Amino acid sequence: MLSCALLLVLSLSGHALAENPGINSDERDTITYLVYGAAAEPYQILNPAGLNYPSSGFISDLVRAVFSDSEYRIREEVKPIRRAKRDMLNGNATRWVAYALRSWEEEGVWGDATFAEVDLLDYRLSLMARASTEAPTPERMRANGVVWIQGYRYPGTDDFAGRNGLQFLRATDHRSAVRMVIGGRASYFMEESSRIAYALANLGEDQASYRFYPLDNEVAPTRITLLMSNDLGPGVQDFINQRLRQLQRDGSLQQLAAKYQLQGAVVGD
C-alpha cells in the first residue's frame, strides 16, 4: 500500500492547481501519456484488458499521482519506443508526457520538448550472464553475443559497441532477452540490473543463478526523468515539476520505486 503521505499529496493536488497562477483554463485539457509497450517493464507494465488503466508500473503510477485529483485528463497511448520517439520528434504527438533518460539531452534534438527538473531513478547498465558463463571480455562478447532491447539507444552505447566490435542482438522485451540467454542464443544481456531482476522474477528464475557485471566504466550512468512537450505550455510544465518535487520530498517517489523493487531512487534536497 502507498503511504499516507502519498495519499495526502494526491488529495491536495486539486488545491495546488487552483492556487497556481501559471495554469489557465486553456491548458486544463487532455494530456497524452506515452507508454513504450512491453519493452518498458517495470517502469511501464501493460495491464490486461478490462482494468481501469492500460498500464501500471513505476512511471505510470507516478504520472497518475502527479495528475490525480487535478483538472487535467490523462490519455494513455501505447506504442513501441522507436515509434514513440519518432512521433515526439516529428510533431505527430501533441501535448504529451513521457519518460526519458537524462542523457537524451546530449542528443541535441529535443528543442520542442523540455526535460523535467527532477530526476527519478539512477540508470546504470550492467551485463547479465548465467553463473556458469565466463566473465565478459571483448572476445567473448563478440563470439557469444550481447542482447539488448529493440529500439533502445543512448549516448555511450554506440561507443561501447564500437570499442568492443559488437553488433547487438535485439529482443522485443526484457523477458524475451532473458529467454535468449537461457536458451544460449546470447551469453550476455545488457540492461539496468533492477529491470533484469524483475524479468527474472517474472520468469520464475533464481537470481542467484545469474551474475551481473556493471558497465559504469564503459557507459556513463544516467538517470530517468520525465520529458514534456513544449505545447503543454509553461504552466503545465511548472505544475509537473512542482508535483514531482513534492512526491520526492515526502518519500512517495522512493516508496513507488520500492513497490517495483527498483534501485536508485533519487532523494530530494
Residue pairs with C-beta under 8 A, 6 or more apart in sequence:
2 252
2 255
2 256
2 259
3 250
3 251
3 252
3 255
5 250
5 251
5 252
6 65
6 247
6 250
6 252
6 255
6 256
8 250
9 65
9 243
9 246
9 247
9 250
9 252
10 65
10 68
10 69
11 69
13 66
13 67
13 68
13 69
13 70
13 243
14 69
14 70
14 71
16 70
16 239
16 242
16 243
17 23
17 70
17 71
17 72
17 239
20 235
20 238
20 239
20 242
22 234
22 235
22 238
22 239
23 235
23 236
23 238
23 239
24 235
27 232
27 233
27 235
27 236
28 71
28 72
29 72
29 73
29 95
30 72
30 73
30 74
30 75
30 95
31 67
31 72
31 73
31 74
31 75
31 95
31 96
31 97
31 232
31 236
32 74
32 75
32 76
32 77
32 93
32 94
32 95
32 96
32 97
33 60
33 63
33 74
33 75
33 76
33 77
33 96
33 97
33 98
34 77
34 79
34 84
34 88
34 93
34 96
34 97
34 98
35 44
35 46
35 54
35 55
35 60
35 76
35 77
35 78
35 79
36 44
36 78
36 79
36 80
36 81
36 84
36 98
36 99
37 46
37 78
37 79
37 80
37 81
37 173
38 46
38 172
38 173
39 80
39 81
39 149
39 150
39 151
39 152
39 172
39 173
39 174
40 57
40 59
40 81
40 99
41 57
41 173
41 174
41 175
41 195
41 198
41 199
41 202
42 57
42 58
42 194
42 195
42 198
42 260
42 261
42 262
43 57
43 58
43 59
43 60
43 99
43 195
43 224
44 55
44 56
44 57
44 59
44 60
44 99
45 55
45 56
45 57
45 60
46 54
46 55
46 78
47 53
47 54
47 55
47 56
53 60
53 64
53 76
54 76
54 78
55 76
55 78
57 260
58 120
58 121
58 256
58 257
58 259
58 260
58 262
59 99
59 120
59 224
59 226
60 76
61 256
61 259
62 120
62 247
62 253
62 256
63 74
63 97
63 226
64 74
65 243
65 247
65 252
65 256
66 240
66 243
66 244
66 247
67 74
67 243
70 239
72 236
77 93
77 96
79 87
80 150
80 151
81 151
81 152
82 150
82 151
84 93
84 98
85 151
86 92
87 93
88 96
88 98
88 113
88 227
88 229
89 109
89 110
89 112
91 112
93 229
94 229
94 231
95 229
95 231
95 232
96 228
96 229
96 232
97 226
97 227
97 228
97 229
97 232
97 240
98 226
98 227
99 120
99 224
99 225
99 226
99 227
100 115
100 224
100 225
100 226
100 227
101 123
101 154
101 222
101 223
101 224
101 225
102 115
102 119
102 222
102 223
102 224
102 225
103 154
103 155
103 156
103 220
103 222
104 110
104 115
104 154
104 155
104 227
105 115
106 155
107 155
110 227
112 229
112 230
112 231
113 227
113 228
113 229
113 230
114 227
114 228
114 230
114 237
115 225
115 226
115 227
115 228
116 225
116 226
116 227
116 228
116 237
116 240
116 241
116 244
117 241
117 244
117 245
118 225
118 226
118 241
118 244
118 245
118 248
118 266
118 268
119 223
119 224
119 225
119 266
120 223
120 224
120 225
120 226
120 244
120 253
120 265
120 266
121 223
121 224
121 257
121 262
121 263
121 264
121 265
121 266
122 221
122 223
122 224
122 263
122 264
122 266
123 192
123 221
123 222
123 223
123 224
123 264
124 192
124 193
124 214
124 215
124 216
124 221
124 264
125 157
125 190
125 191
125 192
125 214
125 215
125 218
125 219
125 221
126 190
126 191
126 192
126 193
126 196
126 212
126 213
126 214
126 215
127 136
127 141
127 146
127 188
127 189
127 190
127 212
127 213
127 215
128 178
128 181
128 188
128 189
128 190
128 191
128 193
128 196
128 210
128 211
128 212
128 213
129 135
129 136
129 181
129 187
129 188
129 189
129 210
129 211
129 213
130 181
130 182
130 187
130 209
130 210
130 211
131 208
131 209
131 210
131 211
133 144
133 187
133 188
133 211
134 140
135 211
135 213
136 146
136 187
136 188
136 213
138 163
138 164
138 165
140 187
141 164
141 166
141 187
141 188
142 164
142 165
142 166
144 186
144 187
144 188
145 169
145 185
145 186
145 187
145 188
146 166
146 168
146 169
146 186
146 187
146 188
146 189
146 190
147 168
147 169
147 170
147 171
147 177
147 180
147 181
147 185
147 186
147 188
147 189
147 190
148 157
148 168
148 169
148 170
148 171
148 177
148 189
148 190
148 191
149 170
149 171
149 172
149 173
149 174
149 177
149 191
150 170
150 171
150 172
154 222
155 220
156 218
156 219
156 220
157 219
159 219
160 166
160 215
160 218
160 219
161 167
161 168
163 218
168 190
169 180
169 185
169 186
171 177
171 180
174 191
174 195
174 196
174 198
174 199
175 199
175 202
175 203
177 186
177 189
177 191
177 199
178 189
178 196
178 199
178 200
178 203
178 205
179 203
180 186
180 189
181 187
181 188
181 189
182 205
188 213
189 196
190 215
193 212
193 214
193 263
194 261
194 262
194 263
194 264
195 262
196 210
196 212
197 207
197 261
198 260
198 261
200 206
200 207
200 210
201 207
201 261
223 266
226 240
226 244
228 236
228 237
228 240
230 237
244 253
245 268
247 253
248 254
248 266
248 267
248 268
249 268
253 265
253 266
254 265
254 267
257 263
257 264
257 265
258 265
